[in-house]
Amino acid sequence: MARNRGIISERLKEEIAKELGVYNTVASEGWGSVTSRDCGNIVKKAIEMAERNLENR
């Protein structure tokens, strides 16, 4: 079954990738070239942002 959409928006992933310094890889080679470690760090950062957002409600 193919995925229809991701949980994290492309815009948010790109923003986090810029913060973590891996956006140049994404821009030049695509998401497939980003290391597993860096992808994990992007997910970790997104979770931290979501948790902070929930705390501030």
VOGU-3710 file (C-alpha; in Angstrom, 3 decimals, decimal comma):
1> marnrgiise> 0,000/0,000/0,000  1,450/3,367/-1,006  1,500/6,287/1,355  -0,735/9,167/0,375  1,027/11,775/2,441  3,623/12,082/5,158  2,935/12,982/8,737  5,473/15,804/8,670  4,935/18,441/6,004  7,637/18,975/3,404
11> rlkeeiakel> 7,997/22,567/4,554  8,630/21,531/8,167  11,103/18,835/7,111  12,994/21,355/4,998  13,014/23,903/7,840  14,423/21,355/10,274  16,943/20,116/7,694  18,181/23,697/7,341  18,531/23,988/11,128  20,488/20,729/11,273
21> gvyntvaseg> 22,678/21,611/8,296  21,584/18,828/5,953  19,416/20,855/3,590  22,182/21,157/0,985  22,125/17,367/0,626  18,339/17,393/0,284  18,424/20,184/-2,294  21,156/18,638/-4,422  20,538/14,893/-4,064  17,058/14,454/-2,581
31> wgsvtsrdcg> 15,783/12,937/0,644  17,108/9,502/-0,308  20,664/10,718/0,190  20,137/11,912/3,757  21,670/9,519/6,279  19,513/7,493/8,625  21,056/9,314/11,554  20,142/12,707/10,098  16,592/11,523/9,317  16,292/10,356/12,911
41> nivkkaiema> 17,485/13,745/14,122  14,872/15,451/11,937  12,137/13,277/13,421  13,452/13,860/16,953  13,429/17,635/16,400  9,880/17,505/14,978  8,686/15,549/18,029  10,331/18,043/20,381  8,628/20,907/18,536  5,236/19,158/18,732
51> ernlenr> 5,651/18,454/22,456  6,539/22,096/23,129  3,514/23,167/21,137  1,254/20,917/23,216  2,746/22,226/26,469  2,062/25,814/25,445  -1,640/25,213/24,797
//
